[in-house]
Amino acid sequence: MSRPVLYAVLFASLALNVFVGGAFVGAHLTKSKTPAAEVAESRQRNPVIAATRDLPPEAQAAWRDQFPEHQRTYGPKMREARQLARQTMRSFGDEPFDARAATAHLERARALEHESRVAMDRRLVEFAATLSPAERARFGEALAQPRLGGRGAGDQDRRALSDR
């Protein structure tokens, strides 16, 4: 290979590497311009967390103080319910298929889930009773806003369809 051709190939390779490297750096810098709080909010799908965020700091602290006990009691039950439901659905391809056993497992999973949800509802009501009327109204309105389960940025402003 002659020297001029070799220099041309090396120059082209260098230019391509600089272009690709610049594209990666540019993409990274563009992504880092989005504030972390905005990204976290866009991914926020839990209406309870969103509702408590609108409360004064002392009310937020009171809510968080209740969480460890609730999580210790009902966290394992929710995990067991999800695991049991997943295992049951994965067993749909097993031969022989036992429809009665699958139904019983799913009923058990839903019972565990229901127990945990009832406990959370009770906790929400008891917590709301500790708030001032204005805070309680804001808390209730925030909880009543159905949120979409979207994962992309921009979904935070979209609401689910109304109940009508």
N, C-alpha and C positions, 0 to 999 in steps of 0.2 A: 504494500500500500504506500503510495507516495506521501511525502510530507504535507503538502497542501491539503490533501483529502483527509489525512489524519487530524490536522488542526481544525478543519471544518467540522468533522465528526465530534471532536472534543468540545468545540465551542457550542455546537448544537446540544450536546449532552448537558453541558453546564447551564445553558439557557433553560432547558427543560426542567432541570433540577431546581433552579431558582424559581421558576414559575410555579411548580408544584409545591415547593416549600412556602412560597408567598401565599398561595391559596389556602394552605392549612393554617398558617398564622393569621391570615385575614378572617377565616371562619372562626377561629378561636377567639379573636378579639371582638368580633361582632357578637358572639354568644355571651361573652363576659360583660357586655354593656347592659344586659337585662338584669335588673336588680334581683337579688336572691329572694327577697320578700315577694316580689311580683311573681316569680317562678313558683314559689311555694304556694301562693294563693291560687294560681291558675291550676295547680294540681290538687287543691284542697277539695275533697269530696265529702268530708265529714261535716254535716250541718251543726253538730253539737260544738265542735271546735270553732267553727265560724261564728256561732251564736255567742259563745263565751268571749270571743275576741272583742265584741262590742260592749262588754261590761267594764266597769271600773276595775283597776288593778286588784283591789282587796277582794272583790267578788270573784275575779279570775283565780286568785290564790285560794279562796275557799273551795272553789270547784276542784282545783288540782289537789288539794289536801285530801279530798274524798277518794281520789282515783286509785291510789295503791291498794286500799282494802278491797274495793270493787274488783280491781284487776286480779288480785290474788284469788278471789272467790269465783268469779265468772270467766276470767280469761281461759283457764284450762277447759272449762265446759264448752266455750265457743270453739276452741281449737279442736276438741274432741268431736264436736258436731261437724265441723268442716272436714276433718280427716275421715270420719265415718261416712259422710255423704260422698266424698271423692272415692274412697275405697269401694263403696257399693256401686257407684256408677262405672268404675273401672271393671267391676266384676260382671257387667252386662254381657261380656263376650265369653264368659266361662261356660263350659258344658259339663254336666247338665246345668241349665240355668234354673235357679230356685227363686221364682218370682215372689213367693211368700216371704222368704228370708230377706230378699232385697227390700221389699215393702216394709218389713219390720225394722230393718236397719235405718231406712230413711225416716220412718216415723220416730225412731229413737233420736236421730240427729235433729229433726225438727223440734222435738220436745225439749232437748237441751238448748237449742237456739231460742225457743220461745221463753224458756225460763230465764235466760240471760237478758232477753229483750224486755221482759216484764220488770226485771230488777232495774234495768237502766231507766225505764219509764218512771218507775217509782222514785228513783234517785233524782231524775229531772224535776218531778213535781215537788219533792221535798226541798230541793235546791231553790226552785222558783219561789217557794213560800218564804224564803229568807230575803228575797230581793224587795226593793221598794216597788210601788206600783208602776212607775215609769220604766224602771229597769226590767221588771217582770214582763211588761208589755213588749219592750224591745226584744227581750230574750225569746218570748213566744213567737213574735213575728219572724225573727231570724230562723227559729227552728221550723217554722211552717213553710219556709221557702224551699221548695224542692230543687236540688242541684242536679245538674247532669253529671254523669259519670265520665265525662270526656277527660282526656289526658293531655290534650294539646293546649298551647297558649291561646288565649282568646275565648276559651269555653267558660270562663268565670262570669261573663256577662250574660250568657245564655241560660235561660231557665227551662225547666221541663214544661210540658204542656199543662194547662190548667186542669182542674178536676171537673170542669163542666163538660 
